Amino acid sequence: MRHILVMGVCGVGKSSVATAIATALGAPFVEADAYHSPENVAHMQAGRPLTDEMRHDWLAVIGQELARQSEPAVLACSALKQSYRDQLVAQAGEMTIIHLHGSQPLLEERVAARPDHFMPPSLVQSQLDVLEPPTGPGTLTLDVALPLSDVVTLALDFARRRGGGGR
């Protein structure tokens, strides 16, 4: 069983891409943002980036949720550092990684356009500062300046070749 991780900093469209992939594959969708504690959300709403310690328990809960899945799932999660991805893999098994990236101005514009989300545009830079881009044969990096439909198509093709997600 190989889950699919759609990752990147805020504003890259993780949820949109992951939802489209999950729908196309008939796979469960897991939204990492739904597992943040109220304290973590308040911290980010105040414009303060999360620390490794604050992310540890959040990642543990997400890893447990993935491990509970009876079939491969598609996860939308920032997973900015290799250690975060390692923690998820340790709990839930190997993952196909779709790494979404874009220019800082584009990402800040996208985040600013989401007034109901807890993540302010001021945190884009802090996420870019800690991002450790994934590498390896199980990883595909896509520029989100491409149309969403192209990003989804490329991600789906890659996931299918890697045997990730779906029934």
Summary of the structure (lengths in Angstrom):
residues: 167
radius of gyration: 14.7
end to end distance: 10.2
largest distance: 41.4
contacts: 530
relative contact order: 0.26
helix: 51%
strand: 14%
